[in-house]
């Protein structure tokens, strides 16, 4: 039975979003750490910088208010996803190390309890479902952004030649230039939506790290039972056995926190990319819908886009807060162990983990340290979107 369990645990591996096709297509897959910067990746980076630049120039040069808002939204949106590709490149080594650690942790049984395998299997299943859902959502959104306006105009008997973004530069007033700009924007939007999936793939990390914390909490809750099993197996006394069990848990907690800290810059930059743009993007998208100044294609594209943005922002704040709170749960689990009757060495071992697990490990924005990835931040930014929307209405 033990050999079967060992074989089963050996086949365990974490869900690595970098192995998915949308990462391979834009050259930020699990081989990025070994490859470094390559020509295809550099090409995509330059292409995305072009999307950002044309959006900004068109925003400045637009004369119509509606086009100006659309170009502002395109500039902010492309800036957000462009930050993510540079973030993936800068964090390539820490991400590779984190996924290696998650692989090792999932293959090593800590409690030999069925609940442990259930926790890890549930986390892996949930991570896969999230990634599959993002692929479907962003694929539909990509199709809507490129095709909804041309198709709606064609059905209404009008000219179908509508660009996803109403850029002023480069001009698209001739047949040839229209197709050049349309092709450039379509490829850029394809890259953008792949990068959008990459941004939201953070949830596969947070879900599995949360599960590893859950396994640690399970281990601490069953420390007395584990000590008895260890005492019978190794022939030691109870105090020595429970102290050794605690030592294993403390070492695992320290390594788990260390790996999370190494990945924190990546998560912080991901949170920053959304937090500095999300309110204005949603306000720019909602304004034409609120004022009734839209076509059928713009209505379809705008509503779907708002739903996707709202979902992404909510998921980011929720998942990061749940993961951050797990560290403080370790404090309570440690305190509830029988430290009062387990000897002086046991008590000394508890000092360091109790000190470093007193507070949640919130993901904070790099430039705004008072802004954490929590549900309160989610609600405040939704309110901020309404405030910006109201300000735009007054300016008009």
C-alpha positions as CSV (number, residue, x, y, z in Angstrom):
1,X,0.0,0.0,0.0
2,X,2.8,2.4,0.9
3,X,4.5,1.6,-2.5
4,X,1.3,2.4,-4.3
5,X,1.0,5.7,-2.4
6,X,4.7,6.6,-3.2
7,X,4.1,5.8,-6.9
8,X,1.0,7.9,-6.9
9,X,2.7,10.8,-5.2
10,X,5.6,10.6,-7.6
11,X,3.2,11.2,-10.5
12,X,1.9,14.4,-8.7
13,X,2.9,17.6,-10.3
14,X,1.7,21.2,-10.0
15,X,-0.4,22.9,-12.7
16,X,2.1,25.1,-14.5
17,X,0.4,27.8,-16.6
18,X,3.6,28.3,-18.6
19,X,3.1,24.9,-20.2
20,X,-0.2,26.0,-21.8
21,X,-0.4,26.9,-25.5
22,X,-1.1,30.6,-25.0
23,X,2.3,31.0,-23.3
24,X,4.1,29.0,-25.9
25,X,2.6,31.1,-28.7
26,X,4.1,34.3,-27.3
27,X,7.4,32.7,-26.2
28,X,7.0,33.0,-22.4
29,X,6.6,29.3,-21.7
30,X,8.4,27.2,-19.1
31,X,11.6,27.3,-21.2
32,X,11.9,31.1,-20.9
33,X,14.2,30.8,-17.8
34,X,16.8,28.8,-19.8
35,X,16.4,30.7,-23.1
36,X,16.3,34.3,-21.9
37,X,15.5,37.0,-24.5
38,X,15.0,35.6,-28.0
39,X,14.2,37.3,-31.3
40,X,10.5,36.2,-31.4
41,X,10.0,37.5,-27.8
42,X,11.7,40.8,-28.6
43,X,9.5,41.1,-31.8
44,X,6.4,40.7,-29.7
45,X,7.6,43.2,-27.1
46,X,8.3,45.8,-29.9
47,X,4.9,45.1,-31.4
48,X,3.2,45.7,-28.1
49,X,5.1,48.9,-27.5
50,X,3.9,50.0,-30.9
51,X,0.3,49.4,-29.9
52,X,0.9,51.5,-26.7
53,X,2.5,54.3,-28.7
54,X,-0.1,54.5,-31.4
55,X,-2.9,54.5,-28.8
56,X,-1.2,57.4,-26.9
57,X,-0.6,59.5,-30.0
58,X,-4.1,58.9,-31.3
59,X,-5.5,59.9,-27.9
60,X,-3.6,63.2,-28.0
61,X,-4.5,63.9,-31.7
62,X,-8.2,62.8,-31.6
63,X,-10.7,65.6,-32.1
64,X,-13.9,63.8,-31.3
65,X,-14.6,63.0,-27.7
66,X,-15.8,59.5,-28.3
67,X,-12.7,58.6,-30.3
68,X,-10.5,60.2,-27.6
69,X,-12.0,58.0,-24.9
70,X,-11.6,54.9,-27.1
71,X,-8.0,55.7,-27.7
72,X,-7.4,56.4,-24.1
73,X,-8.8,53.0,-23.2
74,X,-6.7,51.4,-25.9
75,X,-3.6,53.1,-24.5
76,X,-4.3,52.0,-20.9
77,X,-5.3,48.5,-21.9
78,X,-2.3,47.9,-24.1
79,X,0.0,49.4,-21.4
80,X,-1.4,47.0,-18.9
81,X,-0.8,43.8,-20.9
82,X,2.6,45.1,-22.2
83,X,3.7,45.4,-18.6
84,X,2.9,41.7,-18.1
85,X,5.2,40.5,-20.8
86,X,8.1,42.4,-19.3
87,X,7.0,41.1,-15.9
88,X,7.1,37.5,-17.1
89,X,10.6,38.0,-18.5
90,X,12.0,39.7,-15.4
91,X,10.4,37.0,-13.1
92,X,11.3,34.0,-15.2
93,X,13.9,32.5,-12.8
94,X,11.7,33.1,-9.6
95,X,8.7,31.6,-11.4
96,X,10.7,28.5,-12.5
97,X,12.0,28.1,-8.9
98,X,8.5,28.5,-7.4
99,X,6.9,25.9,-9.8
100,X,9.8,23.5,-9.0
101,X,9.1,24.0,-5.3
102,X,5.4,23.3,-5.8
103,X,6.2,20.2,-7.7
104,X,8.5,18.9,-4.9
105,X,6.0,19.8,-2.2
106,X,3.1,18.0,-3.9
107,X,5.1,14.9,-4.4
108,X,6.2,14.7,-0.8
109,X,3.6,13.4,1.6
110,X,3.6,15.3,4.9
111,X,0.8,13.7,6.9
112,X,0.1,10.4,5.0
113,X,-3.6,11.3,5.4
114,X,-6.2,11.0,2.7
115,X,-7.3,14.6,3.4
116,X,-3.8,15.8,2.1
117,X,-4.2,14.2,-1.3
118,X,-7.8,15.5,-1.5
119,X,-6.6,19.1,-0.8
120,X,-3.9,18.9,-3.5
121,X,-6.1,17.2,-6.1
122,X,-8.9,19.7,-5.5
123,X,-6.4,22.6,-5.9
124,X,-5.0,21.2,-9.1
125,X,-8.5,20.6,-10.5
126,X,-9.5,24.1,-9.6
127,X,-6.4,25.6,-11.1
128,X,-7.0,23.7,-14.4
129,X,-10.6,24.8,-14.5
130,X,-9.6,28.5,-13.9
131,X,-7.1,28.4,-16.7
132,X,-9.6,26.7,-19.1
133,X,-12.2,29.3,-18.2
134,X,-9.8,32.1,-19.0
135,X,-8.9,30.6,-22.3
136,X,-12.6,30.5,-23.3
137,X,-13.4,34.0,-21.9
138,X,-10.5,35.7,-23.6
139,X,-11.0,33.9,-26.9
140,X,-14.6,35.1,-27.0
141,X,-13.5,38.6,-26.0
142,X,-10.9,38.6,-28.8
143,X,-13.5,37.7,-31.4
144,X,-15.9,40.3,-30.1
145,X,-13.2,43.1,-30.1
146,X,-12.2,42.4,-33.7
147,X,-15.5,41.2,-35.4
148,X,-18.4,42.6,-33.4
149,X,-18.4,46.1,-35.0
150,X,-17.7,45.0,-38.6
151,X,-20.3,42.3,-38.4
152,X,-23.0,44.5,-36.8
153,X,-22.4,47.3,-39.3
154,X,-22.6,44.8,-42.2
155,X,-25.9,43.4,-40.8
156,X,-27.3,46.9,-40.7
157,X,-26.4,47.5,-44.3
158,X,-23.5,49.9,-43.5
159,X,-19.8,49.7,-44.4
160,X,-18.2,46.9,-42.4
161,X,-14.8,48.6,-42.4
162,X,-14.4,49.4,-38.7
163,X,-11.2,49.2,-36.8
164,X,-11.1,47.8,-33.3
165,X,-9.4,51.0,-32.1
166,X,-10.1,54.4,-33.9
167,X,-6.5,55.3,-34.3
168,X,-5.5,58.6,-35.9
169,X,-1.9,57.5,-36.4
170,X,-1.2,55.6,-38.6
171,X,-4.0,57.0,-40.9
172,X,-6.4,54.4,-42.4
173,X,-8.2,56.6,-45.0
174,X,-7.2,54.5,-48.0
175,X,-8.0,50.9,-48.8
176,X,-4.4,49.8,-48.5
177,X,-3.7,51.6,-45.2
178,X,-7.0,50.3,-43.7
179,X,-5.9,46.7,-44.2
180,X,-2.4,47.4,-42.9
181,X,-3.8,49.0,-39.7
182,X,-6.5,46.4,-39.3
183,X,-4.0,43.6,-39.6
184,X,-1.6,45.3,-37.2
185,X,-4.4,45.9,-34.6
186,X,-5.7,42.4,-35.0
187,X,-2.3,40.8,-34.4
188,X,-1.7,43.2,-31.5
189,X,-5.1,42.2,-30.0
190,X,-4.2,38.6,-30.3
191,X,-1.0,39.2,-28.4
192,X,-2.9,41.3,-25.9
193,X,-5.4,38.6,-25.1
194,X,-2.7,35.9,-24.8
195,X,-1.0,38.3,-22.3
196,X,-4.4,38.8,-20.6
197,X,-4.6,35.0,-20.0
198,X,-1.0,35.2,-18.6
199,X,-2.0,37.9,-16.2
200,X,-5.0,35.9,-14.9
201,X,-2.9,32.8,-14.7
202,X,-1.7,34.1,-11.4
203,X,-4.7,32.3,-9.9
204,X,-3.1,28.9,-10.7
205,X,-0.2,30.0,-8.4
206,X,-2.4,31.4,-5.6
207,X,-4.7,28.4,-5.6
208,X,-1.8,25.9,-5.3
209,X,0.2,27.9,-2.8
210,X,-3.0,28.2,-0.7
211,X,-3.4,24.4,-0.9
212,X,0.2,24.0,0.3
213,X,-0.6,26.2,3.3
214,X,-3.8,24.0,3.9
215,X,-1.6,20.9,4.0
216,X,0.7,22.6,6.5
217,X,-2.3,23.5,8.6
218,X,-3.5,19.9,8.4
219,X,-0.1,18.7,9.5
220,X,-0.1,21.0,12.5
221,X,-3.6,20.0,13.5
222,X,-2.6,16.3,13.5
223,X,0.8,16.8,15.0
224,X,0.0,14.6,18.1
225,X,-1.1,11.7,15.9
226,X,1.9,12.1,13.7
227,X,4.2,12.1,16.8
228,X,2.7,8.8,18.0
229,X,3.2,7.2,14.6
230,X,6.8,8.5,14.6
231,X,7.4,7.3,18.1
232,X,6.4,3.8,17.2
233,X,8.4,3.8,14.0
234,X,11.6,5.3,15.3
235,X,11.4,4.0,18.9
236,X,11.9,7.5,20.4
237,X,10.0,9.1,23.3
238,X,6.9,11.2,22.7
239,X,8.6,14.6,23.4
240,X,11.4,13.9,21.0
241,X,8.9,12.7,18.3
242,X,6.5,15.7,18.6
243,X,9.5,18.1,18.6
244,X,10.9,16.5,15.4
245,X,7.4,16.7,13.8
246,X,7.3,20.4,14.6
247,X,10.8,20.9,13.3
248,X,9.7,19.4,9.9
249,X,6.7,21.7,9.8
250,X,8.7,24.8,10.7
251,X,11.3,24.1,8.1
252,X,8.5,23.5,5.5
253,X,6.8,26.8,6.5
254,X,10.0,28.8,6.3
255,X,10.7,27.4,2.8
256,X,7.1,28.0,1.7
257,X,7.2,31.6,2.9
258,X,10.7,32.0,1.3
259,X,9.4,30.8,-2.1
260,X,6.3,33.0,-1.8
261,X,8.5,36.0,-1.0
262,X,10.7,35.3,-4.1
263,X,7.5,35.3,-6.3
264,X,6.0,38.3,-4.5
265,X,7.6,40.9,-6.9
266,X,5.9,39.1,-9.9
267,X,2.6,39.1,-8.1
268,X,3.1,42.7,-7.0
269,X,3.8,43.9,-10.5
270,X,0.8,41.9,-11.8
271,X,-1.4,43.6,-9.2
272,X,0.1,47.0,-10.1
273,X,-0.6,46.6,-13.8
274,X,-4.3,46.1,-13.2
275,X,-4.7,48.6,-10.3
276,X,-3.3,51.6,-12.1
277,X,-5.4,51.2,-15.2
278,X,-8.6,49.3,-14.3
279,X,-10.7,52.2,-13.0
280,X,-10.1,54.4,-15.9
281,X,-10.5,51.6,-18.5
282,X,-13.9,50.6,-17.1
283,X,-15.0,54.2,-16.9
284,X,-14.0,54.9,-20.6
285,X,-15.8,51.7,-21.7
286,X,-18.9,52.4,-19.7
287,X,-19.3,56.1,-20.7
288,X,-20.8,55.6,-24.2
289,X,-23.1,52.9,-22.9
290,X,-24.4,55.1,-20.1
291,X,-24.9,58.1,-22.5
292,X,-26.6,55.9,-25.1
293,X,-24.0,56.9,-27.7
294,X,-23.2,53.5,-29.2
295,X,-23.9,51.2,-32.1
296,X,-25.0,47.6,-31.9
297,X,-21.4,46.3,-32.3
298,X,-20.1,48.7,-29.7
299,X,-22.8,47.6,-27.3
300,X,-21.9,43.9,-27.6
301,X,-18.1,44.6,-27.4
302,X,-18.5,47.1,-24.5
303,X,-20.8,44.9,-22.3
304,X,-18.6,41.8,-22.8
305,X,-15.4,43.8,-22.1
306,X,-16.9,45.3,-18.9
307,X,-17.9,41.8,-17.6
308,X,-14.4,40.5,-18.3
309,X,-12.6,43.4,-16.6
310,X,-14.9,43.2,-13.6
311,X,-14.3,39.5,-13.3
312,X,-10.5,39.8,-13.6
313,X,-10.2,42.5,-11.0
314,X,-12.5,40.6,-8.6
315,X,-10.6,37.4,-9.0
316,X,-7.2,39.1,-8.5
317,X,-8.2,40.7,-5.2
318,X,-10.1,37.7,-3.9
319,X,-7.4,35.0,-4.7
320,X,-4.5,37.1,-3.5
321,X,-6.3,38.0,-0.2
322,X,-7.1,34.3,0.5
323,X,-3.5,33.3,-0.1
324,X,-2.2,36.1,2.0
325,X,-4.4,35.2,5.0
326,X,-3.1,31.7,5.1
327,X,0.1,32.8,6.8
328,X,-1.8,34.2,9.8
329,X,-3.7,30.9,10.0
330,X,-0.4,29.2,10.6
331,X,0.0,31.3,13.7
332,X,-3.3,30.1,15.2
333,X,-2.5,26.5,14.2
334,X,0.9,26.7,16.0
335,X,-0.6,28.2,19.1
336,X,-3.2,25.4,19.2
337,X,-0.6,22.7,19.3
338,X,0.3,21.2,22.7
339,X,3.3,23.5,23.3
340,X,2.6,23.8,27.0
341,X,3.4,20.1,27.7
342,X,6.0,19.4,25.0
343,X,9.2,20.5,26.5
344,X,11.5,23.5,26.3
345,X,13.0,22.6,22.9
346,X,9.5,22.5,21.4
347,X,8.8,26.0,22.8
348,X,12.0,27.4,21.4
349,X,11.2,26.0,18.0
350,X,7.9,27.9,18.0
351,X,9.3,31.4,18.6
352,X,10.5,32.1,15.0
353,X,7.4,30.8,13.1
354,X,5.1,32.5,15.6
355,X,6.9,35.8,15.0
356,X,6.8,35.6,11.2
357,X,3.2,34.3,10.9
358,X,1.5,36.9,13.0
359,X,0.4,38.9,10.0
360,X,-1.0,38.1,6.6
361,X,1.4,38.3,3.7
362,X,-0.6,40.8,1.6
363,X,0.4,41.6,-2.0
364,X,1.0,45.3,-2.2
365,X,1.4,47.6,-5.2
366,X,5.1,48.5,-5.8
367,X,4.5,52.3,-5.9
368,X,1.6,52.5,-3.5
369,X,2.5,50.4,-0.5
370,X,-0.8,51.2,1.3
371,X,-2.7,49.5,-1.5
372,X,-3.1,45.8,-0.9
373,X,-4.8,43.1,-3.0
374,X,-7.9,42.7,-0.9
375,X,-11.6,42.8,-1.4
376,X,-11.8,46.2,0.2
377,X,-9.4,47.4,-2.6
378,X,-11.7,45.8,-5.1
379,X,-14.8,47.7,-3.8
380,X,-12.9,51.0,-3.6
381,X,-11.7,50.8,-7.2
382,X,-15.2,49.9,-8.4
383,X,-16.4,53.1,-6.6
384,X,-13.5,54.9,-8.2
385,X,-14.7,53.9,-11.6
386,X,-18.1,55.4,-10.9
387,X,-16.4,58.6,-9.7
388,X,-14.3,58.8,-12.8
389,X,-17.4,58.1,-15.0
390,X,-19.2,60.9,-13.2
391,X,-16.3,63.3,-13.7
392,X,-16.2,62.5,-17.5
393,X,-19.9,63.2,-17.7
394,X,-19.5,66.6,-16.0
395,X,-16.5,67.5,-18.3
396,X,-18.7,66.8,-21.4
